[in-house]
Amino acid sequence: SDKMKKYAHIVEDATRLRAHVLDEKSEGILAMMGKITGTPSDAYGMFTDVEMQLPKIKDSTGKEYELSSGNFTVMRESSDRALRENAFEAMFGTYGKYINTIACLYSGSVKQDNVFAQIRGYKSAREASLAGSNVPEAVYDALVEAIHASIPTMSKYLKLRKKALGLEKLDVYDLYTPMVADIEYPMPYEKACEIVIEAVAPLGKDYQDVIRRAIGENWIDVYETPGKESGAFSAGVYGVHPFVKLNYSDGLDDAFTLAHELGHAMHSYLSSAAQDYANHDYRLLVAEVASTCNEVLLTKYLLKTETDTKRRAYILNHFLEGFRTTVFRQTLFAEFEHKAHALEAAGTPINAECLNEVYAELVKQYYPDAEFRDTLKYEWSYIPHFYRAYYVYQYATGYAAAIALSRRILREGEPAVKDYLGFLSGGCSKSPIDLLKGAGVDMTSPAPVNDALQLFGELLDEMESLMAE
């Protein structure tokens, strides 16, 4: 009946997953197990966040710093090479000191994933994990396949990075520092609002008008205030409008954050407007698509309007860095966790030695032109996302899908925009993969990732010619 129609996807999901639901007694036992399944993750968090002590480190002038997990990400971007190296060695060296304990925790998490998948009658932990969002395993494989094929592009990127930084050898701890010196790029909030509205013009006037409303009708909490949480996010509220929180500080990166969060807000707004409550909340796999699409449109707009060479290089660097850390790095992580699960399922004891070796091999494969540091084989133990298995691949697929969509929008105009807005209005009325197909990208094939990689290649070429200037 029409009344039931709106619950179709909920019923379909339940029907699809029913094959893996056990009898009442077994389900009761599994539910009770839920109290203890979080132990590996909880123990890992308690140990690394609370009890593990990080050492003090020095920069090239001998100045001393307290290393923390918070400032490590800042230090690895530092232009002081000694500080970068010391931060890397101290951070991963500390994890390395406790590597057997952490391997024991992670191995426990992997065993749990495999056991629960087996109990529910799935072929693997990956199949079980992807089943929740109805994502075919082909999506995972297509991502890895496309990234492996594009390693020559990564090599080209690393060679450019080495040249830009003026290094004889590019070390793994040289991957995060910006290739271009930080430049003055003042971006007051009013200017950022204008630029973002201009940048999303390809998506049509209605899309721009909602963004104008968000800015004008106080949907956005813009500046830092005492007691306000750091970072930025957007929260959709069904039947009202989304609320966006920023900590705006007048730089170019803040304009990108504004574009990003407004992408989330538009996704929430359009899905809430088009769907009833049961279907309005979009799935994680597509959660970063709208935000990234806005960022790509902003990048393209700035490159079209900015004539200053240094500023253009800065914009390109911003994009290339985001791409490397989201698409390449998260795919490497995705491949690592899949290998760990497969090895355990095949009966291999996944101890520290095994995990270090798997990780080291992947880093060497993904970054063939960087000098490998022995300490880096411990990096896997620093990634908390691994305790939520088969999660990280969604960063890479979502990012790649967004780039493929933005390219289609800029290439084809109106029909592509119509499909894209249909996708943003889809909520969770269909599976995320079907929603993306409706927008013109098929994530079960390597094509969208290849399309995204093509943009990476094009912008890399442009960066190369700018560097030559």
C-alpha positions in Angstrom: 0.0 0.0 0.0 1.0 3.6 -0.4 1.2 4.1 3.4 3.8 1.3 3.6 5.8 2.5 0.5 7.9 5.0 2.5 9.2 2.1 4.6 10.2 0.1 1.6 13.9 0.4 2.0 13.7 -0.4 5.8 11.7 -3.6 4.9 14.1 -4.5 2.1 17.1 -4.1 4.3 15.5 -6.3 7.0 14.6 -8.9 4.4 18.1 -8.9 2.9 19.7 -9.3 6.3 17.2 -11.8 7.6 19.3 -14.7 6.1 22.0 -13.9 8.6 19.7 -13.6 11.7 19.9 -16.6 14.0 17.3 -18.2 16.3 16.1 -16.3 19.4 18.4 -18.0 21.9 21.6 -17.5 19.7 20.7 -13.8 19.1 20.2 -13.4 22.9 23.7 -14.8 23.4 25.2 -12.5 20.8 23.5 -9.5 22.3 24.9 -10.4 25.7 28.4 -10.6 24.1 27.9 -7.0 23.0 28.9 -6.0 26.6 32.5 -7.3 26.0 33.1 -6.9 22.3 34.4 -3.4 22.8 37.2 -4.4 25.0 40.1 -4.4 22.5 39.1 -0.9 21.3 38.5 0.4 24.9 41.8 -0.9 26.1 43.6 0.5 23.1 42.1 3.9 23.7 42.8 3.9 27.4 46.4 2.9 26.8 47.2 5.2 23.9 45.1 8.3 25.1 45.7 8.1 28.8 48.6 5.9 30.0 51.2 5.9 27.2 53.8 8.6 27.8 55.3 10.4 24.8 58.8 11.8 25.0 60.0 15.4 24.7 61.6 16.2 21.3 63.9 18.9 19.9 63.9 20.9 16.7 67.0 21.9 14.6 67.9 24.7 17.0 67.7 22.4 20.1 64.5 23.9 21.4 62.5 21.3 23.3 58.8 20.4 22.8 56.3 18.1 24.6 55.1 15.7 22.0 51.3 14.9 22.1 48.9 13.1 19.8 47.4 16.5 19.2 50.5 18.4 18.2 52.1 15.5 16.3 49.9 16.3 13.2 51.2 19.9 13.4 54.8 18.8 13.8 54.8 16.5 10.9 53.8 19.5 8.7 56.6 21.6 10.1 59.1 23.2 7.7 61.9 22.3 10.2 63.1 18.9 9.0 64.8 17.9 12.2 61.5 18.5 14.1 59.6 16.4 11.6 62.0 13.6 11.8 62.2 13.6 15.6 58.4 13.8 15.9 58.1 10.7 13.6 60.8 8.7 15.4 59.5 9.6 18.8 55.8 9.0 18.0 56.1 5.7 16.2 59.1 4.6 18.2 56.9 4.9 21.4 54.2 2.8 19.7 57.0 0.4 18.7 58.0 -0.1 22.3 54.6 -1.5 23.1 54.0 -3.1 19.8 53.4 -6.6 21.1 50.6 -5.4 23.5 48.9 -3.4 20.7 49.2 -6.3 18.3 47.5 -8.5 20.8 44.6 -6.0 21.2 44.3 -5.6 17.4 44.5 -9.3 16.8 41.7 -9.7 19.3 39.6 -7.2 17.4 40.2 -9.0 14.1 39.4 -12.4 15.5 36.2 -11.1 16.9 35.2 -9.7 13.4 36.0 -13.0 11.8 34.2 -15.1 14.4 31.0 -13.0 14.4 30.9 -13.1 10.5 31.3 -16.8 10.7 28.5 -17.2 13.3 26.2 -15.1 11.1 27.0 -17.2 8.0 29.0 -14.6 6.0 31.9 -15.7 3.9 34.2 -13.1 5.5 34.3 -10.2 7.9 34.4 -7.9 4.9 31.2 -9.2 3.5 29.5 -9.0 6.9 30.7 -5.4 7.4 29.7 -4.1 4.0 26.3 -5.9 4.2 25.0 -3.3 6.6 25.0 -0.6 4.0 24.3 -3.0 1.1 27.7 -2.3 -0.5 29.0 -4.9 -2.9 32.5 -6.1 -2.1 33.3 -5.1 -5.7 33.4 -1.5 -4.5 36.3 -2.3 -2.2 38.2 -4.2 -4.8 37.6 -1.6 -7.5 39.1 1.1 -5.2 42.3 -0.9 -4.5 42.6 -1.9 -8.2 42.4 1.7 -9.4 44.9 2.9 -6.8 47.4 0.2 -7.6 47.2 1.1 -11.2 47.9 4.7 -10.4 51.1 4.3 -8.4 53.1 5.8 -11.3 51.1 9.0 -10.7 52.0 8.8 -7.0 55.7 8.4 -8.0 55.4 11.5 -10.1 53.9 13.4 -7.2 56.7 12.2 -4.8 59.4 13.4 -7.3 57.8 16.8 -7.6 57.6 17.0 -3.7 61.3 16.1 -3.4 62.2 18.8 -6.0 59.9 21.4 -4.4 61.4 20.8 -0.9 64.9 20.8 -2.4 65.8 17.4 -1.0 68.3 14.8 -2.2 66.2 12.1 -0.6 62.6 12.2 0.2 61.9 10.5 3.5 58.5 9.2 4.7 58.4 12.0 7.2 58.6 14.6 4.4 55.2 13.7 3.1 53.1 16.1 5.1 55.0 19.4 5.1 53.4 21.8 2.5 55.3 21.9 -0.9 54.8 25.6 -1.0 55.7 28.1 1.8 52.7 29.3 3.7 51.6 32.5 2.1 49.4 35.3 3.3 45.9 34.5 1.9 43.6 36.6 4.1 40.0 35.4 3.8 37.5 37.3 6.0 34.2 35.5 6.5 32.1 37.8 4.3 34.5 37.3 1.4 34.5 33.5 1.9 30.7 33.5 1.8 30.7 35.4 -1.5 33.4 33.1 -3.0 31.6 29.9 -2.0 28.3 31.2 -3.4 30.1 31.9 -6.7 31.9 28.6 -6.7 28.7 26.5 -6.5 27.1 28.5 -9.3 27.4 25.3 -11.6 24.8 23.7 -9.2 22.2 26.3 -10.1 20.4 29.2 -8.5 18.2 27.3 -6.1 21.3 25.6 -4.6 22.9 29.0 -4.2 19.8 30.5 -2.7 19.7 27.9 0.1 23.3 28.7 0.9 22.4 32.4 1.0 19.7 31.5 3.5 22.1 29.5 5.6 24.4 32.6 5.8 21.7 35.2 6.1 19.3 33.4 8.5 21.9 32.5 11.1 22.2 28.7 10.5 26.0 29.1 11.0 27.8 29.7 14.3 30.9 31.2 12.8 33.7 32.3 15.3 35.5 30.7 18.2 34.0 31.5 21.6 35.0 30.4 25.1 33.9 26.9 25.8 33.0 26.1 22.2 34.1 22.7 20.9 37.0 22.9 18.4 36.7 21.8 14.7 33.7 22.2 12.5 30.5 20.2 11.8 27.1 20.3 10.3 24.0 18.8 12.0 20.8 18.3 10.0 17.6 18.7 12.0 14.6 17.2 10.3 11.7 19.6 9.7 13.8 22.7 10.7 17.1 23.3 8.9 20.7 22.2 9.4 23.0 23.9 11.9 26.6 24.5 11.0 29.4 25.1 13.6 32.7 26.6 12.5 35.7 28.1 14.3 36.5 30.6 11.6 39.9 32.3 11.6 40.1 34.3 8.4 42.4 32.0 6.3 41.9 30.2 2.9 41.6 26.9 4.7 38.6 28.3 6.6 36.9 29.1 3.3 37.3 25.4 2.3 35.9 24.4 5.7 32.9 26.6 5.1 32.3 25.1 1.6 32.8 21.6 3.1 30.3 22.0 5.9 27.8 23.7 3.7 28.0 20.7 1.4 26.9 18.5 4.4 24.2 21.1 5.2 22.8 21.1 1.6 22.7 17.3 1.6 20.7 17.3 4.9 18.5 20.2 3.7 17.6 18.6 0.4 17.1 15.1 1.8 14.9 16.4 4.6 12.8 18.5 2.2 12.3 15.6 -0.3 12.0 12.6 2.0 9.8 11.7 5.0 11.5 11.1 8.3 12.0 7.4 7.7 14.1 8.1 4.6 15.9 11.4 5.2 19.1 10.3 6.9 21.9 9.6 4.4 24.3 6.7 4.9 27.9 7.0 5.9 29.3 5.9 2.5 27.9 9.0 0.8 28.3 11.3 3.8 31.4 13.0 2.5 30.3 13.3 -1.2 28.5 16.6 -1.1 31.1 18.3 1.2 34.0 17.2 -1.1 32.1 18.1 -4.2 31.7 21.7 -2.9 35.5 21.7 -2.1 36.4 20.7 -5.7 34.1 23.3 -7.1 35.8 25.9 -4.9 39.2 24.7 -6.0 38.2 25.0 -9.6 36.7 28.4 -9.1 39.8 29.8 -7.3 42.1 28.4 -10.0 39.9 30.1 -12.6 40.0 33.5 -10.9 43.4 33.6 -9.1 46.3 34.9 -11.2 49.1 35.2 -8.5 51.5 32.3 -9.1 52.2 31.6 -5.4 48.6 31.6 -4.5 47.7 29.2 -7.3 50.5 26.9 -6.1 49.0 27.1 -2.6 45.5 26.2 -3.8 46.9 23.3 -5.9 49.0 22.1 -2.9 45.8 22.1 -0.7 44.0 19.9 -3.2 46.9 17.5 -3.9 47.5 17.0 -0.1 43.8 16.4 0.5 43.8 13.8 -2.3 46.9 12.0 -1.1 45.8 11.7 2.5 42.2 10.8 1.7 42.4 8.6 -1.4 45.9 7.0 -1.3 46.5 6.9 2.5 43.0 5.6 3.4 43.1 3.0 0.6 46.5 1.8 2.0 44.8 1.5 5.4 41.8 -0.3 3.9 44.1 -2.8 2.2 46.1 -3.4 5.4 43.0 -4.2 7.5 41.7 -6.5 4.8 45.0 -8.4 4.6 45.0 -8.7 8.4 41.5 -10.2 8.4 42.2 -12.6 5.6 45.5 -13.8 7.2 43.7 -14.5 10.5 40.8 -16.3 8.7 43.4 -18.5 7.0 44.9 -19.5 10.3 48.0 -17.3 10.3 48.8 -15.9 13.8 48.6 -12.1 13.3 51.3 -11.0 15.8 53.4 -7.8 15.8 55.9 -9.3 13.4 53.3 -10.2 10.9 51.4 -6.9 11.1 54.6 -4.8 10.9 55.7 -6.7 7.8 52.3 -6.4 6.0 52.3 -2.6 6.7 55.9 -2.1 5.7 55.3 -3.8 2.4 52.2 -1.7 1.6 54.0 1.6 2.4 56.9 0.6 0.1 54.4 -0.3 -2.6 52.3 2.9 -2.3 55.3 5.3 -1.9 58.0 3.7 -4.1 60.0 6.9 -4.3 60.3 7.7 -0.6 63.0 6.4 1.6 61.5 3.9 4.0 62.1 4.3 7.7 62.2 1.2 9.9 60.1 3.0 12.6 57.3 3.5 10.1 56.4 -0.2 10.2 54.7 0.6 13.5 52.4 3.2 12.0 49.4 0.8 11.7 49.3 0.6 15.6 48.6 4.4 15.7 45.4 4.3 13.7 42.3 4.0 16.0 39.9 3.5 13.1 41.2 -0.1 12.7 39.1 -1.1 15.7 36.0 -0.3 13.6 36.8 -2.6 10.8 36.1 -1.8 7.1 35.3 1.8 7.9 38.2 3.8 6.3 37.6 2.7 2.7 34.5 5.0 2.8 36.7 8.1 3.0 38.4 7.2 -0.2 35.4 6.0 -2.2 33.3 9.0 -1.0 36.1 11.4 -2.0 36.6 9.8 -5.4 32.9 9.7 -6.1 32.6 13.4 -5.3 35.4 14.3 -7.7 33.9 12.2 -10.4 30.6 13.9 -9.9 32.0 17.4 -9.9 33.9 16.6 -13.1 30.6 15.4 -14.7 28.8 18.5 -13.5 31.4 20.8 -15.0 31.5 18.8 -18.2 27.8 18.2 -18.9 26.0 20.9 -17.0 22.2 20.7 -16.6 21.6 16.9 -16.9 24.4 16.1 -14.6 23.3 18.8 -12.1 19.7 17.4 -12.2 21.1 13.9 -11.4 23.3 15.2 -8.6 20.5 17.2 -6.9 18.4 14.1 -7.2 21.1 12.2 -5.3 21.3 14.9 -2.6 17.6 14.7 -2.2 17.6 10.9 -1.9 18.4 10.5 1.8 18.5 6.8 2.5 15.5 5.9 0.2 17.8 3.6 -1.8 21.1 2.0 -1.1 24.1 4.4 -1.3 25.5 2.6 -4.3 22.2 2.9 -6.2 21.9 6.6 -5.2 25.3 7.2 -6.6 24.5 5.3 -9.8 21.5 7.6 -10.2 23.9 10.5 -10.0 26.0 9.0 -12.8 28.8 7.2 -11.0 29.1 3.4 -10.6 31.3 2.7 -7.6 31.5 -1.1 -8.4 33.8 -0.3 -11.3 37.2 1.5 -11.1 35.9 4.2 -13.5 35.0 6.9 -10.9 38.3 6.4 -9.0 40.2 6.6 -12.3 38.3 9.8 -13.2 39.3 11.3 -9.8 42.9 10.2 -10.4 42.8 12.0 -13.7 42.0 15.3 -12.0 44.8 14.5 -9.5 47.1 14.0 -12.5 46.0 17.2 -14.3 46.5 19.4 -11.2 49.8 17.7 -10.5 51.0 18.7 -14.0 49.8 22.3 -13.4 51.7 22.3 -10.1 54.8 21.1 -11.9 54.7 23.9 -14.4 54.1 26.4 -11.6 57.1 25.1 -9.7 59.2 25.4 -12.8 58.2 29.1 -12.9 
